[in-house]
């Protein structure tokens, strides 16, 4: 199999070339005594004496010890075989030929322990989140992302050009402690490409076509009417809300368009109007990349640019993101001792969307049978007279929301070789991010079907918002590096340095009501109430850091890390703290007793480290802060200025301290065709910030203090196989991992209540995970009236509890309704009868990578999924008739109890919201397993033969098909996409992407 990009150097000279796409090369050598050094990542280095040979055929042997040979670690790089920490590296191939413009999405499923989630496929609004090895604190936190040694600010990583990425290293255990206070949630190190070899020009581009994936289970006109009729009939009260009677609902059920007479809304027109189909459909997008790179004896350079337009599924208006990226990396060796490295980046993201109409009003709020317009071409008011909702009208005429983020970044470093093995590096980085936000929310006048003006308006209060946010980040550091070997057996390496970082931010926000849709949208045009606000802040970090490495015969490995961090966020005496780790490894495969065996690579490693977490800590929390307001006061009452202290403050708290332990095993067998790893880990947050519960007489809101405790345990595994048979090669790999956390101490703040104890609401219970579900256990459905009467007699004798009154025929429990269990045995049903039934975290996250190639053809596929995740729906369509006025989920149609369907798993329908809540809300049978596997990416490519590309005077021509999210298998029962999350408020669909691409190299 030919290998492109192989480095061929004449030993002890600067003469060198790289192989072309077909593995061919040509090089001029000084003499027949010259020795060629052939080097390629993942293969053993080969040296060949030229002699009188004119044609040299070279075969390279796989070398697992050099796979990902140089791995980027904190403030340095190491050989993979010398790693003692849990560090995974994702290579540049993962980011190529993917039909995504966000590098973050390309990481999904690529490495165990790194969980990448999204809640939408809207370009620029995906809500992408990273989590490494589960939760660390009740205060949240995300991994630290560093790009070329400088922290990523704002959306820098999410909007960077994926084609610029050389590698991504994920630091998951004590190895991350070199980043101290920001390392508790793991660290992601991004390294960008730099020039090498002869000058080349590369182009890659793709055209993408997006289609709707899984449609949300919003009901049609007929389905809505059927559920309403069923619920009304089951109630037996001859009550059908605003639809008045069975006749109206029967007409709806038959799909009859026309005028309907109602008691609430008068004579209204109802038609077959599927709002989802009006709003959403297919779309197209594109992406273009170009790069120029190369190197000479003293310089390396790479200039790249990207332009893309990613459109969402909305048909009625533009909803998408445009990106513009430029990056220039330049290295220059001034002398044998002094070298410079530089990087300049500019990237701009423009996210534009309608300012209204994409919330719950799009599909979830109203029934699906109000046409967007009346016969006169006017926007038709939902329910004819209500008029304050019409998603189609809102997305077209309701105004725009535009977000523009511009980032400029400069990296500079210089390295001076002081002595053999000793060098000093100084570097600095400056980043400036400008965020501009503009919104116009315009009032729309809807009309009744006959052309009369409706009583209400869409966006009743028009407004315009202009906001500017400027952030700057400066990072400076100086580092000594020393390497020494004694007798080729004892190898030492030392790094010591100082870093200083400064964050500054300024915000200006202006808002004004009363703007008309005249096409000129400026604050000066609005005439109503105006408000403004602003603010500024800054914070700094100062650190001393060191790392010591020792190995004996590259077989017994030891690493010590130390860091002392100082932060401006704490008071004197509490600003500094110490972090560090010790890691060790044993490269067992280098022992003599494993020579000439099937074991090619075997390493045992372990680590213990401490890191910090500053999530939940404000810039100036250690100071008493004042808020300014007004209060009516005086003999002649008037608003007087006031100043008050916001709350109680403490100056004795500091960072959360997280202890991390890890033990792991890496292996390679059968000439490294079979490779894998396994890790066990534990994290303990021993200084978690919590709000301790104090007596009410304390007289104010208490600050958080370092009195909490939380533990997380987990495991990870990878397994891969690769082989080559003639012109055919193939590979397979799978990774999987799981983590479990437990809140040990939150200061007595342990409520018992039904539903999700959400960390967003500061709800936690000691002894259970973050985001735990506490639900009612049910014992099936009542099948006879005798069962109902006995139940009431048993569980209302002492206390009515939360059961609906039996004497109220509109909401009492009936045959076919839910039987809740008295778990606490107090003789009645109350909120104390809930039971822990799992948490909302994803468990057993996995990724599967498949690949194969034959001659000029290749194919690769990546599957990603989750084996266990609990989901309990929230929002308007969480269960049937959560509220009588909402749209309904079609997932329950025909699945509920009736006299003819007594074996149903779901209870009897009802229009009464109290009875419906008893039957459905926070009951165990509504908890779903969000298990799924999805084909995240498929690439089928073809490389033009050498005979053709030589005639075109090119190095490479490649065409390919790629697709994202092409299909999935899921256990979700209610019809929502498995990546959707728990809310039913927004139904913006996930899309499937099909793309054709072209790669050219000159």
DATA-V5692 format. One record per run of one state. SS is the DSSP state (@ for helix, = for strand, . for the rest). FROM is the first residue (numbers start at 1). TO is the last residue. If there is no record, write none. Layout:
ss=SS from=FROM to=TO
ss=SS from=FROM to=TO
//
This chain:
ss=. from=1 to=6
ss== from=7 to=10
ss=. from=11 to=15
ss== from=16 to=18
ss=. from=19 to=34
ss== from=35 to=39
ss=. from=40 to=42
ss== from=43 to=43
ss=. from=44 to=45
ss== from=46 to=49
ss=. from=50 to=61
ss== from=62 to=62
ss=. from=63 to=63
ss=@ from=64 to=66
ss=. from=67 to=69
ss== from=70 to=73
ss=. from=74 to=75
ss== from=76 to=79
ss=@ from=80 to=82
ss=. from=83 to=86
ss== from=87 to=91
ss=@ from=92 to=95
ss=. from=96 to=102
ss=@ from=103 to=106
ss=. from=107 to=113
ss== from=114 to=117
ss=. from=118 to=128
ss== from=129 to=132
ss=. from=133 to=143
ss== from=144 to=147
ss=. from=148 to=149
ss== from=150 to=151
ss=. from=152 to=161
ss=@ from=162 to=164
ss== from=165 to=171
ss=. from=172 to=173
ss=@ from=174 to=182
ss=. from=183 to=186
ss== from=187 to=192
ss=. from=193 to=199
ss== from=200 to=212
ss=. from=213 to=217
ss== from=218 to=218
ss=. from=219 to=220
ss=@ from=221 to=235
ss=. from=236 to=240
ss=@ from=241 to=243
ss=. from=244 to=245
ss=@ from=246 to=253
ss=. from=254 to=257
ss== from=258 to=262
ss=. from=263 to=265
ss== from=266 to=270
ss=. from=271 to=274
ss=@ from=275 to=279
ss== from=280 to=280
ss=. from=281 to=282
ss== from=283 to=295
ss=. from=296 to=298
ss== from=299 to=311
ss=. from=312 to=313
ss== from=314 to=314
ss=. from=315 to=319
ss== from=320 to=333
ss=. from=334 to=337
ss== from=338 to=354
ss=. from=355 to=359
ss=@ from=360 to=362
ss=. from=363 to=372
ss== from=373 to=373
ss=. from=374 to=378
ss== from=379 to=380
ss=. from=381 to=390
ss=@ from=391 to=397
ss=. from=398 to=399
ss== from=400 to=419
ss=. from=420 to=421
ss== from=422 to=441
ss=. from=442 to=443
ss== from=444 to=444
ss=. from=445 to=446
ss== from=447 to=447
ss=. from=448 to=452
ss== from=453 to=453
ss=. from=454 to=457
ss== from=458 to=458
ss=. from=459 to=462
ss== from=463 to=486
ss=. from=487 to=489
ss== from=490 to=513
ss=. from=514 to=522
ss=@ from=523 to=525
ss=. from=526 to=529
ss== from=530 to=552
ss=. from=553 to=555
ss== from=556 to=567
ss=. from=568 to=575
ss== from=576 to=587
ss=@ from=588 to=590
ss=. from=591 to=591
ss=@ from=592 to=594
ss=. from=595 to=598
ss== from=599 to=613
ss=. from=614 to=625
ss== from=626 to=633
ss=. from=634 to=637
ss== from=638 to=645
ss=. from=646 to=655
ss== from=656 to=669
ss=. from=670 to=673
ss== from=674 to=690
ss=. from=691 to=695
ss=@ from=696 to=698
ss=. from=699 to=704
ss== from=705 to=725
ss=. from=726 to=727
ss== from=728 to=745
ss=. from=746 to=754
ss== from=755 to=757
ss=. from=758 to=758
ss=@ from=759 to=761
ss=. from=762 to=771
ss== from=772 to=776
ss=. from=777 to=777
ss== from=778 to=781
ss=. from=782 to=784
ss=@ from=785 to=795
ss=. from=796 to=817
ss== from=818 to=820
ss=. from=821 to=830
ss=@ from=831 to=833
ss== from=834 to=839
ss=. from=840 to=842
ss== from=843 to=854
ss=. from=855 to=856
ss== from=857 to=868
ss=. from=869 to=869
ss== from=870 to=871
ss=. from=872 to=873
ss== from=874 to=874
ss=. from=875 to=888
ss== from=889 to=889
ss=@ from=890 to=892
ss=. from=893 to=895
ss== from=896 to=896
ss=. from=897 to=897
ss== from=898 to=898
ss=. from=899 to=900
ss== from=901 to=901
ss=. from=902 to=905
ss== from=906 to=906
ss=. from=907 to=912
ss=@ from=913 to=920
ss=. from=921 to=922
ss== from=923 to=923
ss=@ from=924 to=926
ss=. from=927 to=927
ss== from=928 to=929
ss=. from=930 to=931
ss== from=932 to=943
ss=. from=944 to=945
ss=@ from=946 to=951
ss=. from=952 to=955
ss== from=956 to=964
ss=. from=965 to=967
ss== from=968 to=970
ss=. from=971 to=982
ss== from=983 to=983
ss=. from=984 to=990
ss== from=991 to=1001
ss=. from=1002 to=1002
//
